[in-house]
């Protein structure tokens, strides 16, 4: 039975419990809101490591590495002079800058560095200096530097994706499963080797012609898969904050411009689809096309020409005259089918949709200029998607750049493939258009795209567009481009090359873009080649697991295709090697079965049997 003092004891107990709870609450509040340490430093749970971004060959393009941020609590530092001197030596930060932060006694916590390499962190830890706070956090690292930088994008100080794939798939890359602190992996369709050679050729010409910008895209025609995408100027994502927004943006998606003569490809396809083209007639070009008081200049005085010559000479007069009979609505509908005036919905951020005027807005001037690629604006990714639709026999497929998403242990979460297949044309139209585009390369403005000395035929169309601004077309600034297909008979890939505002004597698409198309192809054809010489099959990577070498001796590469050799070297013998010719290995140095001392440097000659 409770005594007379029981109610009083109960009240005292309740008061003690309440007081204890209040103390805990106040301490929690202090730690959360009044602590000198930022919330990220207080967090006891390990930070999420972003998943890996792989290329199509399973090579790492973006990874997370261990780093730590270092902060200081000024009031706890006993010897500011010595502390600032020691930290300055290791962190390569001016001593005066560190000392100034230490002497700022009004602040309870100041970040000294973020994302510091662990070797520096461990050296500083060993000094046992008072007043230092270490917060481990993973940093993003791009082992290939600038390679595919405008595709990959970059991350911010708090590990958030800010551009490119890093931004588009930020939630997946940071999606850690139960009891895990590692995000999901993103597997791109980008082939690192193809990307490297596209960037190499594009950058070399970019510097020669002193262009403002450049774009290169290589895509599979049947699937819409992007094998390589380059935009210049580019940047090093490991030092993203040192580069401007102009260098960071992906011009293949963000930039719209009048395409010029590459647009004639799709006007020609529309004419064939609507059966409005008489291939037996000729076109007379006096150097211009005129209707009433409106005159459009041509690239030259071409005289009497057939259709093949109109395309080979990139004759404005001929293509305008050929399309003049087509009703505006019909041409508009056909161009819309090819995707112009709409986003492609590629899985990358910041895509523009271009501009295709509504039929009601077409006046006489637009009826003359749109067939030659003026009065309409497109993005490079729109052009490559439209090119794929033509080259694959008439199916429009959405271009894509992510193949699958996997968990850290390799389980596929989601896979991607061709989407939005819409029949917009047919195989007859494809064959007719490609026939005339082959004439462009063999006899016309695209001569520099020919693959001399190789048993393949290519086809394509040059473009040299005069850029407009608020002053009209008076500034004489150009965009030079080439839209091409390989191989011409049954295109497996579409390639688009463009240079924005080249400065110098060379400014035409046939002069500066077509040679880059040729150079890239010469490097990647053997890489993507399988089977018979005249046949190009799917661009599937080699199964590395089937390649077995004795690491102590030089492998026998004789008889292997250039594709096989390149992937073997890429995986097992990285470094600078000398490769000559194309086809299959004819000879190699060092010879097979030579004992390896260090990493061998190969000199390999290829030829076709």
C-alpha positions in Angstrom: 0.0 0.0 0.0 1.4 3.5 -0.9 2.3 5.8 1.9 1.1 9.3 2.4 4.1 10.7 0.6 3.6 8.6 -2.6 1.9 11.3 -4.7 4.8 13.6 -3.9 7.4 10.9 -5.0 5.5 10.3 -8.2 5.5 14.0 -9.0 9.2 14.2 -8.3 9.9 11.2 -10.6 7.8 12.7 -13.4 9.7 16.0 -13.0 13.1 14.2 -13.2 12.0 12.4 -16.4 10.7 15.6 -17.9 14.0 17.4 -17.0 16.1 14.6 -18.5 14.1 14.7 -21.7 14.4 18.4 -21.9 18.2 18.1 -21.5 18.4 15.6 -24.3 16.2 17.8 -26.5 18.3 20.8 -25.9 21.5 18.9 -26.6 20.0 17.5 -29.8 18.9 21.0 -30.8 22.4 22.3 -30.1 24.1 19.6 -32.1 21.7 20.2 -35.0 21.2 23.9 -35.1 23.8 25.5 -32.9 26.8 23.2 -33.6 29.9 24.8 -35.2 30.0 21.8 -37.6 28.0 21.7 -40.8 25.3 19.0 -41.0 27.3 17.0 -43.5 30.2 16.8 -41.0 27.9 15.8 -38.2 26.3 13.0 -40.3 27.4 9.7 -38.9 26.0 7.7 -41.9 28.7 7.2 -44.6 28.0 9.4 -47.7 26.6 7.7 -50.8 29.3 6.9 -53.4 28.0 7.6 -56.9 27.8 4.6 -59.2 30.2 4.1 -62.1 29.6 5.3 -65.6 30.9 2.7 -68.1 31.3 2.9 -71.9 30.1 0.1 -74.2 33.3 -1.8 -73.7 32.9 -1.7 -69.9 35.7 0.8 -69.5 35.2 3.2 -66.6 34.5 6.7 -67.7 33.5 8.1 -64.2 34.2 6.6 -60.8 34.2 7.7 -57.2 37.3 7.9 -55.1 38.0 8.4 -51.4 38.8 12.0 -50.4 38.1 14.1 -47.3 37.2 17.7 -46.5 39.3 19.5 -43.9 37.9 22.1 -41.6 39.3 24.1 -38.7 37.9 25.3 -35.4 39.9 28.5 -34.9 39.4 28.7 -31.1 40.9 25.3 -30.6 44.2 25.9 -32.4 47.1 26.6 -30.0 49.8 27.6 -32.4 48.3 29.4 -35.5 51.7 30.2 -37.0 53.0 26.6 -36.9 49.7 25.1 -37.9 49.4 27.4 -41.0 53.0 26.7 -42.0 52.6 22.9 -41.8 49.2 22.9 -43.6 50.5 25.2 -46.3 53.3 22.8 -47.1 51.1 19.8 -47.6 48.0 21.5 -49.1 49.9 24.0 -51.4 47.7 26.8 -50.0 49.4 30.1 -49.2 50.3 30.3 -45.5 48.8 33.8 -45.2 45.4 32.5 -46.4 45.3 29.7 -43.8 46.5 32.0 -41.0 43.8 34.5 -41.9 41.1 31.8 -41.4 42.6 30.6 -38.2 42.7 34.1 -36.7 39.0 34.6 -37.5 37.8 33.8 -34.0 34.2 34.9 -34.7 33.6 31.7 -36.7 33.3 28.4 -34.9 34.1 26.3 -38.0 35.6 27.1 -41.4 36.2 24.7 -44.3 39.9 24.8 -45.3 39.6 22.4 -48.3 37.0 20.1 -49.9 37.7 16.8 -51.6 41.4 16.6 -50.5 43.3 13.4 -51.7 43.6 10.8 -49.0 47.4 10.8 -49.2 47.5 14.4 -48.1 44.8 13.8 -45.5 46.8 11.0 -43.9 49.9 13.1 -43.8 48.0 15.9 -42.0 46.4 13.4 -39.6 49.8 12.2 -38.6 50.8 15.6 -37.4 48.1 15.4 -34.6 47.3 19.2 -34.8 44.5 20.4 -32.6 41.5 22.1 -34.0 41.3 20.2 -37.3 38.1 18.4 -38.4 38.2 15.6 -41.1 35.1 14.6 -43.0 35.5 11.7 -45.4 33.4 12.1 -48.6 33.8 10.5 -52.0 34.9 12.6 -55.0 34.1 12.1 -58.6 37.0 11.2 -60.9 37.2 10.9 -64.6 40.1 8.7 -65.5 40.1 9.6 -69.2 40.2 13.4 -68.7 38.4 15.2 -71.5 37.1 12.1 -73.3 33.4 12.4 -73.8 33.3 15.2 -71.2 30.3 17.0 -72.7 28.4 13.7 -72.6 29.4 12.7 -69.1 29.0 16.2 -67.5 30.3 16.8 -64.0 29.3 17.0 -60.3 29.3 19.7 -57.7 31.0 19.9 -54.3 28.1 18.1 -52.6 28.4 15.2 -55.1 25.3 16.2 -57.0 25.2 15.9 -60.8 25.2 19.2 -62.6 25.4 18.4 -66.3 25.3 15.6 -68.8 24.8 12.0 -67.8 25.7 12.9 -64.2 22.7 15.3 -64.1 20.3 13.2 -66.2 20.8 10.1 -64.1 21.7 11.7 -60.8 19.0 9.8 -58.8 20.1 6.5 -60.2 23.8 7.1 -59.6 23.0 8.0 -56.0 20.4 5.3 -55.5 21.9 3.0 -52.9 20.1 -0.2 -51.9 19.3 -1.4 -48.4 22.4 -1.7 -46.3 24.5 -0.2 -49.1 26.3 3.1 -49.7 27.0 2.7 -53.4 24.8 4.0 -56.2 23.7 2.2 -59.4 25.9 2.0 -62.5 25.2 3.6 -65.8 26.3 1.8 -69.0 26.6 4.0 -72.1 26.3 3.1 -75.7 29.4 5.2 -76.3 32.3 3.1 -77.6 35.4 4.6 -76.0 37.7 3.8 -78.9 35.4 5.2 -81.5 34.9 8.3 -79.3 38.6 8.8 -79.0 39.2 8.8 -82.7 36.2 11.1 -83.4 37.5 13.6 -80.9 41.1 13.3 -82.2 40.2 14.0 -85.8 37.6 16.7 -84.9 40.0 18.5 -82.5 42.9 18.5 -85.1 40.7 20.2 -87.7 39.1 22.4 -85.1 42.4 24.0 -84.3 43.5 24.2 -88.0 40.5 26.1 -89.1 40.2 28.2 -85.9 36.5 27.5 -85.6 34.3 28.8 -82.8 32.8 25.3 -82.2 32.5 21.9 -83.6 30.3 18.8 -83.3 30.7 15.1 -84.3 28.2 12.3 -83.9 28.4 8.6 -84.9 25.2 6.6 -84.6 23.9 3.1 -85.6 21.3 3.6 -88.2 19.0 0.7 -87.2 19.0 1.2 -83.5 19.6 4.9 -82.9 22.4 3.9 -80.5 25.0 6.7 -80.2 28.5 5.3 -80.6 30.4 8.6 -80.2 29.4 12.2 -79.6 31.9 15.1 -79.4 31.4 18.8 -78.9 34.2 21.4 -79.0 35.4 23.3 -77.2 35.2 20.7 -74.4 36.6 20.6 -70.8 38.2 18.5 -68.2 35.5 17.3 -65.8 38.1 16.8 -63.1 38.5 20.6 -63.1 35.0 21.6 -64.3 34.9 24.8 -62.3 37.9 26.1 -64.2 36.0 26.1 -67.5 33.3 28.3 -68.8 29.7 27.4 -69.5 30.5 27.7 -73.2 33.1 25.0 -72.9 30.9 22.8 -70.8 27.8 22.7 -73.0 26.9 19.9 -75.4 26.5 21.8 -78.7 25.1 18.6 -80.4 21.9 19.2 -78.3 21.8 22.8 -77.3 22.7 24.6 -80.5 20.3 25.3 -83.3 21.3 26.6 -86.6 20.3 26.7 -90.3 21.7 23.4 -91.7 22.3 24.5 -95.2 22.7 21.9 -98.0 22.7 18.8 -95.8 19.0 19.5 -95.5 18.6 18.8 -99.2 18.9 15.1 -98.4 15.5 15.1 -96.7 13.9 17.3 -99.3 15.0 14.8 -101.9 13.6 12.0 -99.8 10.3 13.8 -99.5 10.1 14.3 -103.3 10.7 10.6 -103.9 8.2 9.6 -101.2 5.5 11.7 -102.8 6.5 10.5 -106.3 6.9 14.1 -107.4 10.4 13.7 -109.0 11.1 13.1 -112.6 14.6 11.6 -112.7 14.9 12.1 -116.5 14.4 15.9 -116.6 17.2 18.5 -116.4 17.6 21.8 -114.6 19.2 24.9 -115.9 21.2 27.0 -113.4 22.2 30.5 -114.4 23.7 31.1 -111.0 20.5 31.9 -109.2 16.8 31.0 -108.8 14.3 33.8 -109.3 10.6 34.0 -108.8 9.0 37.4 -109.4 11.1 39.9 -107.4 12.7 37.3 -105.2 16.2 35.9 -106.1 18.2 33.2 -104.4 21.9 32.9 -105.3 23.4 29.5 -106.2 26.9 28.3 -105.4 27.9 28.8 -109.1 26.6 28.9 -112.7 26.1 25.2 -113.3 24.2 25.4 -116.6 22.2 22.4 -117.8 22.2 19.5 -115.2 20.5 16.3 -114.5 19.5 15.4 -110.9 22.7 13.6 -110.1 24.7 16.7 -111.1 22.3 18.9 -109.1 23.2 16.9 -105.9 26.9 16.5 -106.8 27.3 20.3 -107.3 25.0 21.1 -104.4 23.1 23.3 -106.8 20.5 25.5 -105.0 18.7 26.4 -108.2 18.2 22.8 -109.1 16.8 21.6 -105.8 14.5 24.7 -105.5 13.1 24.1 -108.9 12.7 20.3 -108.2 10.7 21.1 -105.0 8.7 24.0 -106.4 5.9 21.7 -107.5 5.5 20.2 -104.1 2.7 21.7 -102.0 3.9 23.4 -98.9 1.8 21.2 -96.6 3.2 18.1 -98.2 6.8 19.2 -97.7 6.1 20.3 -94.2 4.5 17.0 -93.3 7.5 15.1 -94.7 10.0 17.2 -92.8 8.0 16.7 -89.6 8.1 13.0 -90.1 11.9 13.2 -90.1 11.7 14.8 -86.7 12.4 18.4 -87.5 10.8 21.0 -85.3 10.6 18.5 -82.4 13.0 17.2 -79.7 14.5 13.7 -80.4 14.0 13.0 -76.7 17.5 11.6 -76.4 18.4 10.7 -72.8 20.5 13.8 -72.2 19.6 17.2 -70.7 19.1 20.6 -72.3 18.0 19.5 -75.8 16.6 22.2 -78.0 13.8 21.5 -80.5 14.8 23.6 -83.4 12.3 25.5 -85.6 10.3 24.5 -88.6 7.7 27.2 -89.7 4.1 26.2 -89.8 2.7 26.0 -93.4 0.6 29.1 -92.8 3.8 31.1 -92.2 5.6 30.0 -95.5 5.8 32.9 -97.9 7.5 32.8 -101.3 10.9 33.4 -99.7 10.6 30.5 -97.3 9.3 28.2 -100.1 12.6 29.0 -101.9 15.0 28.8 -98.9 13.7 25.9 -96.8 14.6 23.3 -99.5 18.2 24.5 -99.3 18.4 24.5 -95.5 17.7 28.2 -94.7 14.7 29.5 -92.9 14.6 26.4 -90.7 16.8 25.6 -87.7 17.9 22.2 -86.4 20.2 20.6 -83.9 23.0 18.2 -84.8 21.2 15.4 -82.9 18.1 16.0 -85.0 20.1 15.7 -88.2 21.6 12.4 -87.1 18.2 10.9 -86.1 16.7 12.0 -89.4 19.7 10.5 -91.3 19.3 7.2 -89.4 15.6 7.1 -90.5 16.6 7.5 -94.1 19.5 5.1 -94.1 17.7 2.2 -92.3 14.9 2.0 -94.8 12.4 4.5 -93.3 12.0 3.9 -89.6 12.4 6.8 -87.3 14.0 5.7 -84.0 14.7 7.8 -81.0 18.5 8.2 -80.5 19.7 6.9 -77.1 23.0 6.9 -75.2 22.3 4.8 -72.1 22.1 1.0 -72.7 21.4 -0.2 -69.2 21.4 0.5 -65.4 22.9 -2.0 -63.0 23.4 -2.5 -59.3 26.9 -2.6 -57.8 26.8 -6.4 -57.9 26.0 -6.4 -61.7 22.2 -7.0 -61.6 20.4 -5.3 -64.5 17.8 -2.9 -63.1 16.7 -1.5 -66.4 17.8 -1.9 -70.0 17.2 0.3 -73.0 16.9 -0.1 -76.7 15.3 1.3 -79.9 12.1 3.2 -79.0 9.4 5.1 -80.8 9.9 3.2 -84.1 7.7 5.0 -86.6 7.6 4.1 -90.3 8.1 7.3 -92.2 9.5 6.2 -95.6 10.5 3.0 -97.4 13.5 1.1 -98.8 12.9 2.4 -102.3 13.3 6.0 -101.1 16.4 5.0 -99.2 18.1 3.4 -102.2 17.2 6.3 -104.6 18.5 8.9 -102.2 21.7 7.0 -101.4 22.4 6.6 -105.1 22.5 10.3 -105.6 24.5 10.9 -102.3 27.1 8.4 -103.7 27.5 10.7 -106.7 28.2 13.6 -104.3 31.2 11.7 -102.9 32.4 10.3 -106.2 31.9 13.3 -108.5 30.9 16.3 -106.5 31.5 18.5 -103.5 32.2 15.4 -101.2 35.3 14.1 -103.0 37.4 14.5 -99.8 35.2 11.9 -98.0 36.2 9.0 -100.4 38.0 6.1 -98.8 40.8 5.7 -101.3 42.7 2.4 -101.0 39.9 0.7 -99.1 37.2 -1.7 -100.5 34.3 0.3 -99.2 31.9 2.9 -100.7 30.6 5.8 -98.7 28.0 8.5 -99.5 26.9 11.7 -98.0 26.1 15.4 -98.5 28.2 18.5 -97.8 26.8 21.7 -96.3 28.0 25.3 -96.2 25.5 27.5 -94.5 25.8 31.2 -94.1 25.0 32.2 -90.6 22.4 34.9 -89.9 22.3 37.3 -87.1 20.5 40.6 -86.4 22.2 42.1 -89.4 21.0 39.3 -91.7 23.5 37.3 -93.7 26.0 40.2 -94.1 28.6 39.0 -91.7 29.8 36.1 -93.9 30.1 33.7 -91.1 29.7 30.0 -92.0 28.9 26.6 -90.7 30.7 23.8 -92.6 29.2 20.3 -92.3 29.1 16.8 -93.8 26.4 14.2 -93.3 27.6 10.8 -94.4 26.8 7.1 -94.3 28.9 3.9 -94.2 28.8 1.6 -96.1 26.7 3.3 -98.8 24.9 0.1 -100.0 23.5 -0.8 -96.6 24.5 1.9 -94.0 25.4 0.6 -90.6 26.4 4.0 -89.2 25.5 7.7 -89.9 28.1 10.3 -89.2 27.6 14.0 -88.9 30.6 16.5 -88.7 30.2 20.2 -88.3 32.4 23.2 -87.8 31.0 26.5 -86.6 32.5 29.7 -87.9 35.8 28.4 -89.4 38.2 31.3 -89.9 40.5 31.3 -92.9 40.5 30.5 -96.6 38.8 27.1 -96.1 35.2 27.3 -94.9 33.2 24.9 -97.0 31.8 21.6 -95.8 33.6 19.6 -98.5 36.9 21.2 -97.6 37.0 20.8 -93.9 34.2 18.5 -92.7 34.4 15.8 -95.3 38.1 15.0 -94.6 37.3 14.5 -90.9 34.5 12.0 -91.9 37.1 10.1 -93.9 39.8 10.2 -91.3 37.4 8.9 -88.5 36.1 6.1 -90.8 39.6 5.0 -91.7 40.4 4.4 -88.1 37.1 2.8 -86.9 36.2 0.6 -89.9 38.6 -2.1 -89.0 37.6 -1.8 -85.3 33.9 -2.4 -86.1 34.6 -4.9 -88.9 33.7 -8.6 -88.5 33.5 -11.4 -91.0 34.1 -11.0 -94.7 35.9 -7.9 -95.9 33.0 -6.5 -97.9 30.6 -7.1 -95.0 30.0 -4.9 -92.0 28.0 -6.6 -89.2 26.7 -5.4 -85.9 29.1 -3.3 -83.9 29.3 -5.8 -81.0 32.5 -5.7 -78.8 34.8 -8.8 -78.6 34.2 -11.1 -75.7 37.4 -10.5 -73.8 36.9 -13.7 -71.7 37.7 -15.8 -74.8 41.1 -14.1 -75.2 43.8 -15.9 -73.3 47.5 -14.9 -73.4 50.6 -15.9 -71.5 51.5 -12.6 -69.8 55.2 -13.5 -70.0 55.4 -13.6 -73.8 54.3 -11.4 -76.7 51.0 -12.7 -78.2 50.7 -13.8 -81.8 48.5 -11.2 -83.5 49.1 -12.2 -87.1 45.9 -12.8 -89.1 43.7 -10.9 -86.6 41.5 -8.0 -87.8 42.4 -4.5 -86.7 39.3 -4.5 -84.5 40.5 -7.5 -82.6 44.0 -6.1 -82.3 42.8 -2.6 -81.1 40.7 -4.1 -78.4 43.5 -6.5 -77.3 45.9 -3.6 -77.0 43.3 -1.4 -75.4 42.7 -3.9 -72.7 45.9 -5.8 -72.1 48.8 -3.5 -73.4 47.8 0.1 -72.9 50.2 2.7 -74.2 51.5 4.3 -77.4 51.7 1.9 -80.3 52.4 2.4 -84.1 49.7 0.9 -86.3 50.0 1.2 -90.1 47.3 0.4 -92.8 44.0 -1.4 -92.4 42.5 -4.9 -92.6 44.4 -7.8 -91.0 47.8 -8.1 -89.3 50.5 -8.7 -91.8 53.5 -8.3 -89.5 54.2 -7.3 -85.9 57.1 -6.1 -83.8 58.1 -7.4 -81.3 57.7 -10.9 -82.9 55.3 -13.5 -81.3 56.5 -15.4 -78.3 59.2 -12.8 -77.5 59.7 -12.6 -73.7 58.2 -9.5 -72.2 60.2 -7.1 -70.1 58.0 -4.3 -69.0 55.1 -3.0 -71.2 55.8 -3.8 -74.9 55.5 -1.1 -77.6 54.0 -2.7 -80.7 54.6 -1.8 -84.3 51.9 -3.5 -86.4 51.2 -3.4 -90.2 47.8 -4.3 -91.6 46.7 -5.2 -95.1 43.8 -6.7 -96.9 44.3 -10.2 -98.4 
